[in-house]
């Protein structure tokens, strides 16, 4: 009797170009490092030239391919121009984001506008630009929008942040529907609290740290390496049938 065994799709990304926004540190740099290790040619984009040049140099020192692109993604015209003038990016990790936690009565309009400007407006138009460039080149792609568990639930002091990540989850689904005929997949990764330079100050508050650890059922804060597998998976052929959904990496926070 002949048994046919199913082939496992490759997680390798050789020959593909990736753009990672907010690529100089934290989740963005971890994502860029993982994609490069899987064979992709990675472009790290951020506002701080020295930071992304150092990050790209560290990836190249491992023998992998990385470039630095100085870019403020909130400047939509500049973002469109940079993407239009480059070879198509087969992978986008739409990672640049921010938060200014505040209780509802204390939310300021300028903070609301700043968070939405980066987390929703800039992310939306970066994805649009990458998709349009792929469509023009008739090439497939994978857009990975870095969302949050707060795109699925609510939390005190995060009304604006939750609003932006719920918005990202929504435009991800809609983009996935429109871009599916072009074989461009659009998904989110929704992490729990990950220890990064941006989040570390929050955890100096012992009450907040204890409450967070109680809600993460696995009992620990997320680390950057907890996300890298999800990034490579969604970028690769292993996720070829995944689009319009969210990969929740939250230690069980949203299970309750």
VOBA-1610 file (N, C-alpha, C; in pm, whole numbers, padded with zeros to 5 digits, always signed):
BEGIN
Unk+00084-00119+00000Unk+00000+00000+00000Unk+00089+00126+00000Unk+00054+00220-00086Unk+00131+00344-00094Unk+00067+00451-00007Unk+00146+00510+00078Unk+00099+00618+00165Unk+00160+00749+00117Unk+00074+00845+00090Unk+00122+00976+00048Unk+00125+01069+00170Unk+00241+01119+00201Unk+00256+01208+00316Unk+00246+01354+00271Unk+00179+01433+00351Unk+00161+01574+00320Unk+00292+01650+00335Unk+00321+01734+00238Unk+00440+01818+00246Unk+00414+01934+00342Unk+00516+01973+00415Unk+00507+02090+00503Unk+00558+02211+00427Unk+00478+02318+00416Unk+00525+02438+00345Unk+00648+02496+00414Unk+00729+02563+00337Unk+00852+02621+00391Unk+00825+02749+00469Unk+00900+02766+00576Unk+00898+02892+00650Unk+01007+02987+00599Unk+01083+02945+00500Unk+01190+03027+00446Unk+01134+03143+00364Unk+01207+03252+00361Unk+01163+03374+00293Unk+01267+03423+00193Unk+01348+03331+00144Unk+01453+03368+00049Unk+01393+03435-00075Unk+01457+03543-00119Unk+01413+03613-00239Unk+01301+03713-00216Unk+01255+03725-00092Unk+01146+03820-00063Unk+01201+03945+00007Unk+01135+04054-00020Unk+01171+04182+00040Unk+01069+04218+00146Unk+01119+04263+00261Unk+01032+04296+00374Unk+01056+04439+00419Unk+00949+04508+00455Unk+00956+04642+00513Unk+00899+04634+00654Unk+00976+04684+00750Unk+00932+04683+00890Unk+00933+04827+00940Unk+00815+04881+00975Unk+00809+05016+01030Unk+00833+05010+01181Unk+00888+05118+01234Unk+00928+05116+01375Unk+01033+05009+01397Unk+01126+04999+01301Unk+01218+04885+01298Unk+01344+04899+01380Unk+01362+05009+01451Unk+01488+05033+01519Unk+01503+04968+01654Unk+01391+04929+01714Unk+01397+04874+01850Unk+01275+04788+01877Unk+01274+04722+01991Unk+01157+04651+02039Unk+01103+04549+01941Unk+00970+04546+01928Unk+00904+04446+01843Unk+00948+04460+01697Unk+00963+04582+01650Unk+01001+04603+01511Unk+01137+04544+01478Unk+01234+04568+01563Unk+01368+04514+01539Unk+01367+04362+01552Unk+01293+04310+01648Unk+01284+04163+01663Unk+01222+04101+01538Unk+01118+04164+01484Unk+01054+04115+01362Unk+01150+04119+01245Unk+01221+04231+01230Unk+01316+04245+01120Unk+01426+04140+01129Unk+01477+04118+01250Unk+01583+04019+01271Unk+01534+03879+01233Unk+01412+03846+01272Unk+01356+03713+01243Unk+01334+03694+01093Unk+01283+03796+01026Unk+01260+03786+00882Unk+01392+03772+00807Unk+01493+03847+00849Unk+01624+03837+00785Unk+01684+03699+00806Unk+01669+03645+00928Unk+01722+03512+00957Unk+01655+03405+00872Unk+01528+03432+00831Unk+01455+03338+00745Unk+01485+03359+00597Unk+01572+03456+00566Unk+01617+03473+00429Unk+01568+03597+00358Unk+01481+03676+00421Unk+01429+03795+00355Unk+01533+03907+00353Unk+01522+03994+00252Unk+01597+04119+00249Unk+01511+04222+00320Unk+01557+04271+00433Unk+01475+04353+00521Unk+01513+04500+00511Unk+01411+04586+00503Unk+01431+04731+00514Unk+01369+04777+00644Unk+01451+04835+00731Unk+01404+04885+00860Unk+01374+05034+00845Unk+01251+05073+00877Unk+01210+05213+00864Unk+01179+05271+01001Unk+01231+05390+01026Unk+01201+05464+01149Unk+01253+05606+01131Unk+01222+05691+01229Unk+01263+05830+01219Unk+01409+05852+01258Unk+01462+05767+01345Unk+01594+05790+01403Unk+01702+05720+01322Unk+01778+05797+01246Unk+01874+05742+01151Unk+01979+05655+01219Unk+02040+05704+01325Unk+02148+05629+01390Unk+02098+05495+01441Unk+01977+05493+01494Unk+01922+05371+01552Unk+01899+05263+01446Unk+01835+05299+01336Unk+01806+05196+01235Unk+01930+05157+01156Unk+02024+05250+01140Unk+02148+05213+01071Unk+02227+05113+01156Unk+02228+05133+01286Unk+02296+05038+01374Unk+02227+04903+01373Unk+02093+04905+01372Unk+02017+04780+01369Unk+02041+04704+01239Unk+02037+04776+01127Unk+02061+04712+00997Unk+02203+04657+00989Unk+02299+04730+01044Unk+02437+04684+01043Unk+02454+04556+01125Unk+02381+04547+01237Unk+02388+04426+01320Unk+02334+04305+01246Unk+02228+04324+01167Unk+02172+04214+01088Unk+02270+04174+00977Unk+02329+04274+00911Unk+02426+04245+00805Unk+02550+04173+00860Unk+02586+04206+00984Unk+02702+04142+01047Unk+02682+03993+01066Unk+02556+03949+01067Unk+02526+03806+01075Unk+02530+03741+00936Unk+02554+03822+00834Unk+02560+03769+00699Unk+02426+03775+00627Unk+02333+03854+00681Unk+02200+03866+00622Unk+02181+04003+00559Unk+02067+04023+00491Unk+02047+04143+00411Unk+01955+04241+00483Unk+02004+04363+00503Unk+01923+04465+00570Unk+01965+04604+00525Unk+01864+04690+00505Unk+01885+04830+00473Unk+01813+04916+00576Unk+01855+05041+00587Unk+01789+05137+00674Unk+01719+05243+00589Unk+01597+05278+00627Unk+01519+05381+00558Unk+01470+05482+00662Unk+01523+05603+00656Unk+01479+05707+00749Unk+01344+05759+00700Unk+01241+05738+00782Unk+01105+05770+00738Unk+01015+05796+00859Unk+00939+05903+00852Unk+00832+05929+00949Unk+00702+05883+00884Unk+00649+05769+00930Unk+00533+05711+00862Unk+00407+05796+00878Unk+00408+05891+00972Unk+00291+05980+00982Unk+00289+06080+00867Unk+00398+06094+00794Unk+00402+06174+00672Unk+00360+06082+00557Unk+00231+06081+00528Unk+00176+05986+00431Unk+00236+06006+00293Unk+00255+06129+00253Unk+00312+06156+00121Unk+00453+06099+00110Unk+00534+06118+00214Unk+00671+06065+00213Unk+00671+05913+00213Unk+00578+05854+00288Unk+00568+05708+00293Unk+00529+05652+00158Unk+00429+05713+00096Unk+00388+05669-00038Unk+00503+05680-00137Unk+00576+05790-00132Unk+00686+05810-00226Unk+00796+05707-00205Unk+00831+05681-00079Unk+00939+05585-00049Unk+00902+05446-00099Unk+00776+05406-00079Unk+00733+05272-00120Unk+00718+05264-00271Unk+00666+05371-00332Unk+00647+05371-00478Unk+00781+05367-00552Unk+00884+05427-00492Unk+01014+05437-00559Unk+01105+05317-00531Unk+01059+05225-00447Unk+01139+05106-00415Unk+01084+04986-00492Unk+01166+04882-00501Unk+01113+04755-00553Unk+01002+04708-00459Unk+00905+04632-00510Unk+00792+04593-00426Unk+00836+04517-00300Unk+00769+04547-00190Unk+00791+04474-00066Unk+00689+04361-00059Unk+00737+04238-00052Unk+00648+04122-00046Unk+00589+04104+00094Unk+00656+04163+00192Unk+00615+04152+00332Unk+00617+04292+00393Unk+00511+04328+00463Unk+00509+04451+00543Unk+00477+04412+00687Unk+00562+04454+00779Unk+00527+04446+00922Unk+00498+04589+00965Unk+00370+04618+00979Unk+00319+04752+01008Unk+00323+04769+01159Unk+00441+04803+01210Unk+00464+04793+01353Unk+00467+04926+01427Unk+00497+05036+01360Unk+00510+05164+01429Unk+00380+05195+01504Unk+00392+05226+01631Unk+00273+05253+01711Unk+00310+05322+01841Unk+00208+05367+01913Unk+00233+05439+02038Unk+00112+05427+02130Unk+00132+05467+02254Unk+00023+05473+02350Unk+00054+05580+02454Unk-00051+05648+02499Unk-00041+05741+02611Unk-00156+05708+02707Unk-00134+05612+02796Unk-00244+05565+02883Unk-00302+05678+02966Unk-00435+05678+02977Unk-00503+05780+03059Unk-00644+05731+03091Unk-00689+05763+03211Unk-00828+05738+03245Unk-00918+05823+03155Unk-01038+05776+03130Unk-01128+05842+03035Unk-01143+05993+03061Unk-01164+06038+03187Unk-01181+06183+03208Unk-01056+06265+03174Unk-00941+06198+03168Unk-00815+06268+03149Unk-00763+06265+03006Unk-00838+06202+02915Unk-00792+06193+02776Unk-00796+06331+02711Unk-00681+06371+02658Unk-00670+06501+02591Unk-00686+06483+02441Unk-00745+06581+02376Unk-00768+06571+02232Unk-00636+06556+02156Unk-00531+06623+02204Unk-00403+06613+02132Unk-00344+06473+02144Unk-00366+06407+02258Unk-00319+06269+02272Unk-00402+06175+02184Unk-00533+06194+02185Unk-00621+06115+02098Unk-00576+06125+01953Unk-00553+06247+01907Unk-00514+06269+01768Unk-00378+06206+01736Unk-00282+06219+01829Unk-00149+06164+01805Unk-00152+06012+01796Unk-00227+05948+01884Unk-00233+05801+01885Unk-00303+05750+01759Unk-00414+05813+01723Unk-00485+05771+01601Unk-00401+05800+01476Unk-00327+05910+01478Unk-00249+05948+01361Unk-00144+05841+01328Unk-00082+05785+01430Unk+00021+05683+01407Unk-00040+05543+01397Unk-00123+05506+01494Unk-00171+05367+01502Unk-00272+05330+01394Unk-00348+05427+01344Unk-00451+05398+01244Unk-00418+05463+01110Unk-00407+05594+01108Unk-00389+05665+00980Unk-00259+05623+00911Unk-00146+05630+00982Unk-00018+05596+00921Unk-00014+05449+00882Unk-00065+05361+00970Unk-00063+05217+00939Unk-00150+05185+00818Unk-00268+05247+00810Unk-00359+05223+00698Unk-00292+05259+00566Unk-00233+05377+00560Unk-00178+05422+00432Unk-00046+05354+00397Unk+00028+05308+00497Unk+00147+05226+00466Unk+00104+05095+00402Unk+00001+05032+00458Unk-00050+04907+00400Unk-00104+04932+00259Unk-00177+05041+00242Unk-00231+05074+00109Unk-00118+05088+00007Unk-00012+05160+00045Unk+00098+05184-00049Unk+00170+05055-00086Unk+00195+04970+00013Unk+00262+04842-00016Unk+00174+04757-00107Unk+00044+04754-00079Unk-00047+04673-00159Unk-00055+04723-00303Unk-00064+04853-00321Unk-00074+04909-00456Unk+00052+04880-00538Unk+00167+04884-00471Unk+00293+04855-00540Unk+00298+04708-00582Unk+00249+04619-00496Unk+00245+04476-00530Unk+00148+04449-00644Unk+00032+04513-00639Unk-00068+04492-00744Unk-00012+04537-00879Unk+00055+04654-00880Unk+00112+04705-01005Unk+00217+04609-01061Unk+00290+04543-00971Unk+00394+04449-01014Unk+00341+04307-01033Unk+00209+04290-01005Unk+00146+04158-01016Unk+00221+04052-00932Unk+00250+04090-00807Unk+00321+04000-00716Unk+00238+03975-00590Unk+00249+03856-00531Unk+00177+03827-00407Unk+00247+03891-00288Unk+00179+03893-00175Unk+00242+03951-00057Unk+00170+03916+00072Unk+00232+03955+00182Unk+00176+03935+00315Unk+00192+04063+00396Unk+00080+04122+00433Unk+00080+04242+00517Unk+00046+04199+00659Unk+00134+04231+00751Unk+00115+04194+00892Unk+00102+04322+00972Unk-00019+04349+01020Unk-00045+04467+01101Unk-00027+04433+01249Unk+00061+04506+01317Unk+00088+04476+01458Unk-00021+04540+01543Unk-00115+04455+01584Unk-00228+04499+01665Unk-00194+04473+01812Unk-00290+04426+01888Unk-00273+04406+02031Unk-00390+04324+02081Unk-00371+04259+02196Unk-00488+04200+02262Unk-00595+04306+02287Unk-00552+04434+02296Unk-00647+04544+02317Unk-00726+04575+02191Unk-00698+04504+02083Unk-00785+04510+01965Unk-00900+04411+01974Unk-00903+04333+02083Unk-01006+04231+02102Unk-01084+04249+02231Unk-01027+04321+02328Unk-01091+04343+02458Unk-01075+04490+02495Unk-01122+04525+02613Unk-01104+04660+02665Unk-01022+04658+02792Unk-00977+04776+02834Unk-00902+04787+02959Unk-00906+04931+03006Unk-00902+04949+03138Unk-00898+05083+03195Unk-00770+05155+03149Unk-00780+05284+03132Unk-00670+05372+03093Unk-00624+05348+02949Unk-00702+05271+02874Unk-00662+05240+02736Unk-00776+05260+02637Unk-00867+05350+02666Unk-00982+05368+02578Unk-00939+05410+02438Unk-00841+05499+02427Unk-00798+05546+02296Unk-00716+05438+02225Unk-00625+05376+02298Unk-00543+05269+02239Unk-00631+05155+02191Unk-00728+05114+02274Unk-00821+05008+02233Unk-00896+05049+02106Unk-00938+05174+02100Unk-01010+05222+01982Unk-00923+05208+01857Unk-00794+05242+01868Unk-00707+05234+01751Unk-00684+05090+01708Unk-00668+05000+01804Unk-00639+04861+01767Unk-00765+04789+01719Unk-00882+04822+01773Unk-01007+04769+01716Unk-01023+04820+01573Unk-00984+04945+01548Unk-00990+04999+01412Unk-00896+04922+01320Unk-00777+04892+01366Unk-00682+04816+01286Unk-00736+04677+01253Unk-00797+04612+01352Unk-00857+04480+01326Unk-00963+04491+01217Unk-01039+04600+01217Unk-01144+04620+01118Unk-01089+04644+00979Unk-00991+04734+00966Unk-00941+04759+00830Unk-00860+04641+00778Unk-00803+04561+00869Unk-00733+04440+00825Unk-00830+04345+00756Unk-00946+04323+00816Unk-01046+04232+00756Unk-01092+04285+00620Unk-01121+04414+00614Unk-01170+04471+00488Unk-01063+04468+00379Unk-00940+04502+00415Unk-00831+04495+00317Unk-00810+04352+00268Unk-00821+04256+00360Unk-00802+04115+00322Unk-00902+04074+00215Unk-01025+04119+00228Unk-01129+04085+00130Unk-01096+04146-00006Unk-01056+04273-00007Unk-01027+04341-00133Unk-00901+04288-00200Unk-00803+04251-00119Unk-00672+04214-00175Unk-00658+04065-00204Unk-00754+03985-00157Unk-00746+03840-00181Unk-00735+03804-00330Unk-00809+03869-00420Unk-00795+03834-00563Unk-00654+03858-00617Unk-00576+03941-00548Unk-00439+03969-00591Unk-00338+03881-00516Unk-00388+03786-00436Unk-00302+03698-00356Unk-00214+03776-00259Unk-00272+03881-00205Unk-00206+03959-00099Unk-00284+03932+00030Unk-00217+03871+00125Unk-00282+03836+00251Unk-00262+03948+00353Unk-00364+03969+00436Unk-00357+04075+00537Unk-00405+04017+00671Unk-00319+04018+00770Unk-00351+03964+00901Unk-00294+04055+01010Unk-00337+04032+01132Unk-00275+04101+01246Unk-00209+04002+01338Unk-00114+04052+01415Unk-00063+03983+01533Unk-00109+04066+01652Unk-00165+03999+01752Unk-00222+04069+01868Unk-00153+04022+01996Unk-00042+04086+02032Unk+00031+04044+02150Unk-00031+04093+02280Unk+00002+04025+02387Unk-00021+04078+02521Unk+00091+04176+02552Unk+00106+04213+02678Unk+00215+04304+02715Unk+00349+04235+02692Unk+00432+04298+02609Unk+00566+04249+02578Unk+00665+04344+02644Unk+00765+04289+02709Unk+00867+04375+02769Unk+00952+04438+02660Unk+00938+04569+02643Unk+01014+04645+02544Unk+01052+04778+02608Unk+01137+04857+02542Unk+01168+04990+02597Unk+01042+05075+02617Unk+00940+05057+02531Unk+00818+05137+02542Unk+00733+05095+02662Unk+00726+04965+02691Unk+00637+04917+02797Unk+00704+04905+02933Unk+00838+04899+02934Unk+00908+04873+03061Unk+00871+04973+03171Unk+00855+05102+03142Unk+00818+05195+03250Unk+00684+05161+03316Unk+00589+05104+03240Unk+00460+05068+03298Unk+00477+04968+03412Unk+00572+04878+03397Unk+00586+04768+03491Unk+00665+04806+03616Unk+00711+04930+03623Unk+00771+04979+03747Unk+00663+05003+03852Unk+00539+05011+03807Unk+00424+05020+03898Unk+00390+04877+03941Unk+00417+04843+04066Unk+00401+04705+04112Unk+00257+04656+04105Unk+00163+04745+04133Unk+00021+04706+04128Unk-00018+04671+03984Unk+00028+04751+03890Unk-00002+04725+03749Unk+00064+04593+03705Unk+00188+04573+03747Unk+00258+04450+03710Unk+00186+04327+03764Unk+00144+04334+03891Unk+00075+04220+03953Unk-00058+04192+03885Unk-00132+04298+03851Unk-00260+04281+03783Unk-00241+04222+03644Unk-00138+04267+03574Unk-00108+04216+03440Unk-00075+04067+03445Unk+00011+04028+03538Unk+00052+03888+03549Unk-00065+03799+03587Unk-00161+03854+03662Unk-00280+03777+03698Unk-00366+03750+03576Unk-00369+03843+03482Unk-00454+03830+03364Unk-00390+03744+03255Unk-00257+03740+03251Unk-00188+03654+03154Unk-00182+03515+03214Unk-00261+03425+03160Unk-00281+03294+03225Unk-00153+03212+03233Unk-00059+03233+03143Unk+00067+03161+03151Unk+00161+03219+03256Unk+00120+03330+03318Unk+00188+03379+03436Unk+00317+03454+03415Unk+00340+03503+03294Unk+00462+03581+03269Unk+00436+03685+03162Unk+00518+03789+03163Unk+00512+03889+03058Unk+00566+03830+02928Unk+00517+03881+02816Unk+00568+03836+02688Unk+00709+03889+02663Unk+00787+03810+02594Unk+00922+03851+02552Unk+00923+03864+02399Unk+01019+03937+02348Unk+01023+03962+02204Unk+01028+03832+02125Unk+01100+03733+02175Unk+01110+03607+02100Unk+00978+03532+02095Unk+00882+03569+02181Unk+00749+03507+02174Unk+00673+03547+02048Unk+00715+03656+01984Unk+00644+03707+01865Unk+00711+03671+01734Unk+00839+03638+01739Unk+00912+03622+01613Unk+00862+03505+01529Unk+00823+03397+01595Unk+00769+03283+01521Unk+00640+03318+01448Unk+00556+03398+01515Unk+00429+03441+01454Unk+00455+03529+01332Unk+00554+03615+01340Unk+00588+03703+01228Unk+00633+03621+01107Unk+00728+03530+01130Unk+00780+03449+01020Unk+00670+03361+00962Unk+00587+03303+01049Unk+00477+03218+01003Unk+00383+03295+00910Unk+00335+03412+00952Unk+00241+03488+00869Unk+00305+03538+00741Unk+00435+03561+00744Unk+00504+03609+00624Unk+00526+03498+00522Unk+00526+03373+00568Unk+00571+03261+00486Unk+00456+03186+00420Unk+00495+03090+00335Unk+00396+03004+00269Unk+00325+02911+00367Unk+00378+02897+00488Unk+00311+02815+00588Unk+00175+02872+00626Unk+00154+03003+00602Unk+00028+03069+00634Unk-00050+03104+00506Unk-00030+03026+00400Unk-00084+03060+00268Unk-00236+03072+00263Unk-00306+03007+00355Unk-00453+03014+00355Unk-00507+03107+00463Unk-00418+03183+00528Unk-00461+03274+00635Unk-00468+03417+00585Unk-00587+03474+00592Unk-00601+03617+00563Unk-00725+03669+00634Unk-00720+03796+00672Unk-00834+03860+00736Unk-00857+03816+00879Unk-00752+03768+00945Unk-00771+03719+01081Unk-00660+03771+01170Unk-00667+03734+01298Unk-00574+03782+01398Unk-00507+03665+01468Unk-00376+03669+01474Unk-00299+03569+01547Unk-00274+03627+01687Unk-00348+03576+01785Unk-00343+03633+01920Unk-00235+03563+02002Unk-00136+03641+02044Unk-00023+03587+02119Unk-00027+03655+02257Unk-00119+03604+02341Unk-00152+03681+02463Unk-00140+03602+02593Unk-00082+03482+02586Unk-00069+03405+02709Unk-00200+03367+02774Unk-00310+03378+02698Unk-00441+03341+02750Unk-00524+03456+02804Unk-00475+03580+02792Unk-00547+03697+02845Unk-00690+03702+02795Unk-00710+03688+02663Unk-00845+03706+02605Unk-00930+03579+02611Unk-00874+03469+02668Unk-00951+03345+02675Unk-01062+03352+02778Unk-01049+03443+02873Unk-01146+03449+02985Unk-01258+03547+02954
//
